[in-house]
Amino acid sequence: MAEPGRDLATAVAGIAAEAGQMALARWRTNFRQWEKEAGSPVCEVDLDVDAMLRARLSALLPDAGWLSEERADDLVRLDHERIWVVDSIDGTRDYIRGREGWAISVALVERGAVTIGVLDAPARRERWCAALGQGAWRNGVRLQAGTRDALPGARVPTDALPKTDRDLVAVHKPNSIALRIAMVAADEADLVATLRWGKEWDIAAAALIAAEAGAGVSDAVGGVLEFNKRHPQAFGVIVSAPGIHDAAVARLADRARVILGS
């Protein structure tokens, strides 16, 4: 008998795949684009995909609340035990530039924890899916985070490493933070770390995928990530091969304190 969580995850993955094809059909075409604020691009495809996902996911679970990047936050979501947390196109900058590093990100959160996480990256021909307690998968292949146990030499998807981290190894960086986190789940990177306040929709789905693949997952100071908070953000994220997670938190601790103190 199929497990209920996996059945629901399969249905969510199917909806995300439709959204992915909708976005793919307009990728590298002409569409309206603008900045919501300096350095934060958005395009009309973001809005169209968000509307499609809202309609389809709400029909799938009518009792679930909603939180997404492209829709005004409604705090009525706090009254729901279950809530969809969605980024219609994570990595909009790559989408606009015709690059492949973008994905549809859909998470189901129940009582603060992600129970289903799906990334659909059609330009990369990748479909990622995880259900709580049931593992993580890409294109039907089960994922397992790497076994690295020393921080020096760890692979980090980044454009450039700061001088203090030159003992790490830079690897290709998609614009989508969700895809960078998923790289750790697939043992294509060892560490992803940010030291800024980020939104829940950026990381919710990918955080579950990484955790279900055995990766270490926390905020930037090593705390547990919680979702559907009144202010839907977290201070950074650290996702790594499990054997280096404590070392990564320790290396970033002073930098995190300076930022939080300011």
Secondary structure as UniProt FT lines:
FT   HELIX           4..26
FT   TURN            27..28
FT   STRAND          33..37
FT   TURN            38..39
FT   STRAND          40..43
FT   HELIX           44..60
FT   TURN            62..63
FT   STRAND          65..68
FT   TURN            69..70
FT   HELIX           75..79
FT   STRAND          82..90
FT   HELIX           92..96
FT   TURN            97..98
FT   STRAND          103..110
FT   TURN            111..112
FT   STRAND          113..121
FT   HELIX           122..124
FT   STRAND          126..131
FT   TURN            132..133
FT   STRAND          136..138
FT   TURN            139..140
FT   STRAND          141..142
FT   TURN            152..153
FT   STRAND          155..157
FT   HELIX           163..165
FT   TURN            166..167
FT   STRAND          169..171
FT   HELIX           177..185
FT   TURN            186..187
FT   STRAND          191..199
FT   HELIX           200..212
FT   TURN            213..214
FT   STRAND          216..218
FT   TURN            220..221
FT   STRAND          233..240
FT   HELIX           242..244
FT   HELIX           245..261
//
